[in-house]
Amino acid sequence: MRFRCANSTKPSWMAHGTSTSSLRQKRCLTGQPLNSTRCRWMPSATDTVFPLLMMPARAPAGSANRANWWPSSCWMNLKTALKNGSRKRCFSPKLLIPPLLGGIFLINHVFSYNRLMDFIAPFDASQTKNAWITIGSFDGVHLGHQSLIKGLVERAHSEEASALVITFWPHPATFFKRAPLAWALTSPEERRELICTLGVEDVLTLNFSQALANLTALEFMQGLKARLGLRGLMVGPNFALGKSREGSIAKLTEIAAQLDFKLEIAQPLSNADGMVSSSQVRTDLLENRVRPAAQKLGRLYKLSGQVVHGEHRGTGLGVPTANLSHQPERLVPGNGVYVTRALVNGKCYASVTNIGVRPTFDNPLPVPRIEPHILDIDEQLYGKELSLEFIDYLRPEIKFESSKELVAQIQKDIQKTRDLFNADAFNTTIH
């Protein structure tokens, strides 16, 4: 808090070169009334923290009892001090440092509390209490995820407790723009269904936001403990939690002891390519290796969406296609022609699917399109929900010299697809 004088006229006693701050001090400490035109009370930015400034400060030089001197005698009786011409050092800029730091801490604490309350609100709707929990994106719910979650269920049920999976949407890598938008191997709904088949009592999907990302590992675990009665946490060896991933396994071990819950580390599942991961599955799909991807997932990779109108080029060629409009967040396999299984109206059909930009025709598409040709179906599919499961890769997308050559190649693709579906080997295909 400081005084600012409204009248800028220099008094006769002001020596040449006297600073403005010295002028303010002389006017206000020589007994000028607070409401005078020469020394008027002018609020400043420090007024907001004035109540916090009641703290010990350095005593004036020559003070008889320096150790017990408090500036509050001058602050709390400011008018008297001014009228008496007191020149005690009741204020020093250094005094602002502790209250300002305290104010910053208080504001940060309030915002942290609000972030924490927003974060834990979805837990109140869950009926799963005193549970064993695992946390992660679990994108794709591949065999490694399945192994961890099955271990969680076994551990929880051995203690007659519930098993709960906490996951996020959107994927953190997409949120922080470390990955493209079309990145997710599963939608939130598909992921929940897959996880629930593994025996857990509940799946909570948290909206991943900047507020959630700013939570520390301790704040996150405190929310779980307060709202869910956390009994135990099971994670993989490379797991990290909280702002800047500061919640490493070592940090979580300390937090577990502090909050009184158990921490178990599940061993990762490995194959010939190393540890099974969502990144491996994405790489396989983008490089057309749909069979290896299915082996890591434990099922065929699937895309779902609504059938929408296109340019009807396939109909004109005698091979009509169902243009699939899918979620933009979902990862699409690399361009090429695939053997697929179409699921529509509760029935399964063999299908040949082209993913690409149709280079044979003029004005190729600006972005790849998913166009399945469904075999042996005779019904209108526009507006209906369609799912495609990718079984095998046939060939890359090619620019043909004519539409006649294109149709001839499509007929070969159809025959290969029929042969695969009719073969006994198809009965053992992962599904």
C-alpha angles and dihedrals in degrees: 000000000000142000122248119194115223098202112073095193110119115237120233092251094058109107121221111275096021109151123242091243090052089050091054091049094049095047094048099040098046094070103270109161113253092236096050122117089240098053113023125172108255117183115229137192091269091062089084092062097038094111089056093057095077095112138114117283137177111296119239117265111272095023111158094215104030096163094057099039115122125186090217089086087066098035096049094046098037098148092053091049091052095047091049091052093242114182097185115144095249093157136040126172087235088068089069094063100073097045093044091051089046091050092050090050091049093049091047090049091053093049091045089052091050091049090050093050091050090049097050097041094092090055091065089067092055119096091200109105134167088018139159106244139197124192131203148100092268089192109185093006088237126182092278091055091045092053092052094046093047088052089051092052092048092049094047095046091048086065093040088248132131126258118228130184119204117197140161143237128228101034109256091233090057093044092054091043092241087126135034121266093251094065110109120105092197137024117238090255095049092045092052092050092050093048093047091057088064093068105261119146096224146000120210117197113199122203104244108225139152089264090056092045090054094059115107120232090253093052091049094050092043088057091052092047094047098047105028104029090237110220100176143353124215120190141153124267094257095048120131130175140193138024112350087357089281092149097088123166089268091051092046089052089059092046091049090056092046096049096034104241132126123254122203128180116216118213114243122246114244137194136178090292093051129254113007108246142166089244090060091051092050092050091050093051095046089051093049094252096135095155095057088045090054090050091055093045094045089229141048117287110253136200122188135190147119126299109243136182120269134174091293091232091141092055090053090053094048094252106093117199134204108228108219120216106200136178109286090225092062121099114242120208117249120282115284145084120295141186104238141173116229121209116196132151090001093301132108124226135181111247144176113221128197119200112190150068101288097244094185092073129066116266100024117216116275092226131025117271130206109231118172121189104210115210125226097003125127110183141094110266103178111127094012127120114254132185125198124201114197112226107165144351117245109178145321122275108270134196107231125202092236142008088248091063089047092054091048091054092046089055089054090050090051092052092050089051092051091049091053094048092048095047120100088230089069090067089068095049113126110259 
